[in-house]
Amino acid sequence: MDNKISLIYSNEYLKHDTGAGHPESPARLKSIISYLKSNDLINSLEITEPESAPLEWVKENHSEKYIDLFKSYCDKSMTFLLTSDNPICRESYRIALLAVGGILKAVDNVMENKFSKAFCLLRPPGHHALKNEAMGFCFFNNVAIAAKYLVKKYGLERILVVDWDVHHGNGTQDAFYEDNKVFFFSIHQHPLYPGSGMEWETGKGKGKGFTMNAPVPPGSSDDLYIEIFTEKLFTRAIDYNPQFILISSGFDAHKYDPLAQIQLSEAVYKTLTDIVIKMADKCCGGKIVSTLEGGYNLKYLPLCAAEHLKSLLGFK
Ligand SMILES: [Zn+2]
């Protein structure tokens, strides 16, 4: 296996136009790509162009009615999908399918042992998207679809999703709340959008105990995150013994992010990734696919992403 890691990226991802001044902008990906090009990191990444996801996989997590509605709104060049929280353009449906296709490609690259790790530099993000509803700049739940793909295509039975975006990954939690094949962990600011993700939300039915939420107050810093990762998540994850780890990697818990008040440094994203890699090395031969969710400070987003990548690349 190569020392490189797989980077899924396409300039097509810039074509999802959210309108002037919107924080979830194409400039987010541009800032990361240009930073990676400005140093050696880009040379350690094997860039793969994504293909559009087959609809059958999107339908694993979203209703046909919702998928058709999204498509028809884009075909009509509407500027929002029902609410102002979900800005779209004519291309958005096509690009959202390409985002799902990106994470599925990353999963294939890792499952086929071409790489042990992959990072998906894509948009629109996905972790708020529900079965029948777009939410919080998200349309199709990339991570949830990837987890279902791992179960159905590859027959896996234990997948861990680690969501450190500053917002609770309500869409992903919802998709697996009654499911023990996917363990969902989310650390997020509370109170904050979307408002869910309390500690007592731990799953239901056969999914009871397979959701773990760590809401943290505004102002929380690196130490608390590291403590929760090492003392709560690590132990539970080793006990669960995942066959694959997916990361919903938002970088909006950074101290200068405009949408939240957590105080993380950029460097802690390397530390947190190192902890997740330790779990992956113990349980699943290092298999990790990470995908971009939020992160809105265009100066610090690339620095956070670079720290994450350095860890995935095995830098000490
Ligand atoms: Zn977020």
Boltz pocket constraint, residues with backbone or C-beta under 6 A from the ligand:
constraints:
  - pocket:
      binder: B
      contacts: [[A, 165], [A, 166], [A, 167], [A, 250], [A, 252], [A, 293], [A, 294], [A, 295]]
      max_distance: 6.0
